[in-house]
Amino acid sequence: MADLRAQLRVAVHYRLSLRRAGGKGRGTTENLSERGAMVSLDVDPPLVAGEMIELEIELPGYGSLAVPAKVRWASTVLPGMTGVEFTLPVSPVLLAHIAQLITTGIDEAEAR
């Protein structure tokens, strides 16, 4: 089955924290694209589609970057696995970082 996503995704595991109306959580990115991410979260209660959140992603060489996002899906099979869409406009710092990862072909081990 072909992948129909419009944006390239880069598999990287960056630490992150989560803020939401109902509290906080922690987790990691599983992948990043210019429009969103798949993240693995430790948060209770679980996130729900449509929920607005803020991710604080630890970018190597930059530090902590606040990224507002909307929950697009939350897995019912893999607890904590969640897809988010970044709220527009997406941070130029994050976009430049993702573009660099895509163009340099950096692998996951180097991106930690």
N, C-alpha and C positions, 0 to 999 in steps of 0.2 A: 504494500500500500504506500503510495507516495505521500510525502510530507507536504501539506498545503500551506504551511506558514509563510507569511510574506517576509519575515525578518530572519536573518541568520541568528543562530543561538550559539553561545560559547559555554561549554561546560566548565564552570569554576565553582569552587567551594569557598565562599567568603563568609566570615562570621557576620551576624546581624542581630539587631534587637528590633522589637516590634512595639509600637504604641498604637493603642486603639481606644475607643470610648470606654470599653469595659476592662481595661487593664493593659498589662505588658506581657511580653514573651521574648524568647530567644530562638535562634535557629541559624541556618546556613542557606546560602544560595545553592541551587543545583545547576542552574544555567541562567544566563543573562542574554537579553536581546535589547535592541534600541527602544522597544516598546514595553517590555515586561520581563518577568522572571518566573522560574519555578523555584519555590523555596520549601525547605523542610523546617517546620516550626514546632516548638514546644510551647503550646498556648492552651489555656483552658478558660472558658469554653472554646471549642473549635471555631475557626472563622467560617463565615457563610458568604456565598456569592452575593456581590453587591456592596459588601461592607467596605467602608473607607478606612484605610490604615496609613501609618507612616513607618517605613523601614529605615533603620539607621545601619547602612552597609559599611563595613570596614574595607576600604579600597587600599590595596598595597601601594605604598609610595605617596598616598594622599592622606589617609586617616578616615575618620568617620564622615559619611555623607548622608544627610537626611533626604529620603526619597518618598514623597507621597504616592500612594497607589490605591487601586480598587481591586478587591478580590474578584477574580473571574470564575474560579472553581476551587473547590476543596474536596480532596479525595475521600471517599467513604471506605475505600479498601486499604489505603496506606495512610494511617493517622498522621496528621500534620503536613502532608504533602499538599501544596497549595499553588495555584497559578495566579499571578497578579499582573495587572496592567498599570504601568506608570502613569500618573496624572500629568497631563500636558500643561505647560511645556516641561519636557524632560531636562534635567540638569545638564548643561553643556560639559561639565566635568565627567559625568557618567557616560555621556555619549562619546566623548573623546577616548575614555578608557576602553569602552567596548570596541570602538573602531580600531584601536591599537591592538587589542587582543585578536581581533579578526584578521587584521593585515599582517601581524607578525607570526600568526600561527602558534602562539604561546600555548603550551600544554598545561593541563590541570596542576601538575606537580609544581611547575614554576609559578603558577598564579596564586598559590596559597599565601 
